[in-house]
Amino acid sequence: MSKRVLLEVIDLKQHFPIETGFIIKRQVGAVRAVDGISFSVNEGETLGIVGESGCGKSTAVRSISQLYKPTSGSVIFDGIDLVNASKRQLLDVRKNIQMIFQDPYASLNPRMTVRTIIGEPLDIYRKRGMLDPSVDKHVIEKRVEDLMERVGLNKVFKNRYPHEFSGGQRQRIGIARALALNPKIILADEPVSALDVSIQSQILNLLTDLQKEFGLTYIFIAHDLAVIEYISTRVAVMYLGKIMEISRAQDLYKNPLHPYTKALLSAAPIPDPVVERKRKRIILTGDVPSPNIERFGCYFYDRCPVRMEKCKTNIPPMKKMDPNHEVACWLYQ
Amino acid sequence: MTATKSHGDNTLLEVKNLKTYFKTDAGIVKAVDDVSFILEKGETLGIVGESGCGKSVMNLSIMRLIQSPPGKIVGGELFYQGKDLLKLSENEFRSYRGNEISMIFQDPMTSLNPFLKISTQMVETIRLHQKVSYKEALEKSVAMLKLVGIPAAEERVHNYPHQFSGGMRQRVMIGMALSCEAKILIADEPTTALDVTIQAQILELIKELAQKMDTSVILITHDLGVVAGLCDKVCVMYAGKIVEKAKTDELYAKPAHPYTFGLIQSVPRLDKAQDGKLFSIEGQPPNVIDLPPCCPFHPRCHEAMPICKTHNPPTIDLGDEHEVTCWLYAENKEPSDE
């Protein structure tokens, strides 16, 4: 596996304004969905992002793919800063950045046939003349059929509509669509959390196969730690819009450093009653606090079981514990 | 057919050959088809299965909450402390529902009325079943909220559901469900809508309260990890039938049915590094209207035999309350002429 950095995110912030007033709008605050995250993704690896709902993991990938205009920071893909890129440049780069969404029921247009859905990215780029001139309708047709076969759908079904498929099959359609343009990186936003256990493993296997075959890079979001540990090379743990810890997947379970990571790992149930009985749970009190207020201390301060005086007023910086393990916590400074 | 076990003193609820069918334009959906199990006093029973396997319908049937038409409980018996609940009239049954047998649902937002204060909803439940004054009922509500760990319960009881977070709402639901000291608590995917850290809190709460109040719990879930931590016994459902029943430890250590085996193997494990592929059950969950003949699992089964397609699998007792419905364990693999 090469170590070339494919995507680099530097201090990315995504704030959504809270406005009041009916005609004359006045900003009274901001939801700090993503509040300064930095990481890099190497070519061919899978970066997992894990965290509870509302921690900003979905917003992070949407900002990376420029579906939201980031408030500040930069996203560098192949040497181009996407945040400041022109529309034309962005269109060109986006060919290489595709997304898979969580809800296979909502992310496919119910009025389009499978053929149109999977072929749409190709059609869009063909109309704009951004594909090879040899690509015509027949080539696209063939490509759609190949993609369907590759993701495990019968190509006979290409004129059917999404409602005729089950959840797992729909997710396969979504994957085929993401593959249509031969992207370099796929941002997968909880691709398996809406699926049943038996289907979930099929999709996970499909994603790892495709990665090997096409040399894909993934940013993979999930709230299920076991899934993340299985599929990822490295894992970033997010909380309230901040990254708390980044580490190699196998190290994270064996040697979690951040108190939040520890709590998260201990809360995840393990499907084995013998192991389960022996485990010690760190039960966090309370809920995730509101992301609307600006914070000057550690973001995890309110729920941290080992908080110190210092954490209240100082934001802990990311510290490299070893080349592949970074943690933002005052315990280790 | 399962041999009827003697009614031990500990049996609280016995479900016998329960069948719930739905009439649809496309045909009859056998959502629950011939299901039997026993719930003992103080025990936690897990019911595991994928979506559409009938686990929710089964529990709605126990509560007699199936909408009719299109649904109907077409057969079976439901013994609660020796009394067949299915033979009671709707009016008689009301004194059981919410009082003796109580239920919490998956989505705590949609199961609370957003227009009414928590106090109104809790007092209503309590006064429906117990002859107490409003004030006493309110005191009881506050006590329940305290018990489920709502801080400042005296004030929060007058709040509306939207003022609570998801985990808090689920706590309120649990408090409400247990306010009449129900003997059985049916929890239908109580933590599916919640985050892992909140899930851990809620599961801990259910475990604690069940012990404290001596309540039996039926926990419906698709998450095998949740079952492992909480349940004494597990039933695995597939396409409206219970395919395997066992004590939790036994089930995880020695899953007998190929479906159970597949289900356990296909979940990535946090505590074990996995290289290579996950085990996966091929194919899609079956369409309940058009089930495969005989064993409904045979098209997806990795150990399917010719007989699975032609004859219904027998239920075999493997000892120690472990039962499996599969041809693999039949001594006589020849179809008997019945």
Interface residues (C-beta under 8 A of the other chain):
Chain A: E52 S53 S166 G168 Q169 D196 V197 S198 I199 Q200 S201 Q202 L204 N205 T208 H223 L225 A226 V227 E229 Y230 I231 Q250 Y253 A263 L264 L265 S266 A267 A268 P269 I270 P271 D272 P273 V274 V275 E276 R277 R281 I283 L284 D287 V288
Chain B: E50 S51 S165 G166 G167 M168 D195 V196 T197 I198 Q199 A200 Q201 L203 E204 H222 D223 L224 G225 V226 V227 A228 G229 T248 D249 Y252 A253 G262 L263 I264 S266 V267 P268 R269 L270 D271 A273 Q274 K277 L278 F279 S280 I281 E282 Q284 P285 R300
